[in-house]
Each structure stands twice: as C-alpha cells, then as structure tokens.
C-alpha cells in the first residue's frame, strides 16, 4: 500500500549483500545515523546474487524495495534505480578504487610493480567489461577482447617494461563483478609481460590479510576512503598503496525510480 510509511511497505528491511562487504559496515552506520536502527528495522545480509534476484522480482512486480547498491554496476540501469540522497554524507560522495600490493613487491617483481602502478581506467570502461561478463562471456576472454580494442591504453601501462621469464605472481580479489573485471584485465596484462599469473577469489577481510601477510602479491579491489576504510586502517603499514586505478565509483542505498516520494535516506524514517 503506497499510502503507508515506506518502512512498513518494505517490512522495515534494507536488502543487503555479503556480511563482509565494506558497504554493509557503512550501511550499519547509516542506519544508526538516520534512526533506522530502532523497532523492526533490519539490514538483511545475503549475497550480491540474492540481492539482485530479489530486486529483479520486486521491480517486475513494481514492489517497493531498498537495496545496498553501487556503481560501476549494471543493476542501476537495468532496474532503473536512483541513489538516495545522503545528507549526512556517511557513504561519502564518490569512492576511488586503489591498487594495493604487498611490501617488497617493488624489489622482488619490479616489472609487475611498475605495470600495477600505472594501471588505471574509467567507470565506463569497467562497466563495459562487466556487461560482457554478465551476458555470459568468460571474464578472461572478455578482458582479452577489451585489450585488443584498447591497444594504446594497454600499451601506456606496459611501455618500456622488460618482459620476464618464469616469474609468477598471485593476485587476490573478491568475486564482485567489478573486481572480476579489473582483476582479470590486470592478470591478462601481466601475462602479456610474461608472468605466470594466478588469481584467487576470497572474502574481503582475507583479501586484505592476504596482502598484509605477503600471501599474495597484489589486488586492485580497494574501495576507499569509506567502503573498505576499516581494513585500510587495520593493516596500515603492512602494504603499499599504489593509488587510484579508478575514480568516481559510488556506494549507497538505492530504490527503483517508481518509488517517487522517496529521494533521501531521511525519507525512510518518516
Ligand atoms: N561493493 C562492490 C564492495 C566493493 C565492490 C561496494 C559491494 C564493498 O566492499 O562493499
């Protein structure tokens, strides 16, 4: 019933993703700050895939729903979502994705270090690869095709770097679509420099730990300053931050555009 308070319409439930995601931690802070931590309000933990299937079903039936969303991601266009305003600015305006490598990589694998240090692309470029993978293309193939279509850009990351022989490198990541895209791309570029590359998916906390403990060489998945800020702080001094590989990512609560009267997180508490 659209005349009921929105909380009641959505059963006081924000449909979330994996418990370990940075966005879930921020969303808990958001709920507290906007008074959505009382009564029956809850942040539902599930998985990205489950969140998206609930979203797909609700949008099909024009039901109200509030989800933890982010860009780059095809969910925003496909389900006609709008991000809710965050007047308390808890999610932060935009996020950058950083490349984080283990201490000592620069010395041990200077060629890989240099390429990782140069790697950067745009949200649109990442989104294009994500769409291909979502439509069924194998991530390794999709990023390989992208490289063929963006030779100059790839060349700007590898120019002048010596090819290596018999060297291996291990990248870790979380299997979110954005990270599947960037990690497979970087893996392929390193392969083109002669590296034997292993990529390993894991959850977010082990991901940061893998770099801090030298169990892995690097990762391109650090959404900062807010989303994964706690891991950055926890492991500070135990990794090298090679800076931004993508700027203008975004994280926040979103609703389908047909929820006309809901435009701000503060509207949820009304
Ligand atoms: N995400 C997508 C991740 C980063 C990529 C926003 C779900 C998170 O740490 O929350």
Boltz pocket constraint, residues with backbone or C-beta under 6 A from the ligand:
constraints:
  - pocket:
      binder: B
      contacts: [[A, 17], [A, 20], [A, 21], [A, 22], [A, 23], [A, 24], [A, 69], [A, 70], [A, 176], [A, 178], [A, 204], [A, 221], [A, 223], [A, 227], [A, 228], [A, 250], [A, 251]]
      max_distance: 6.0
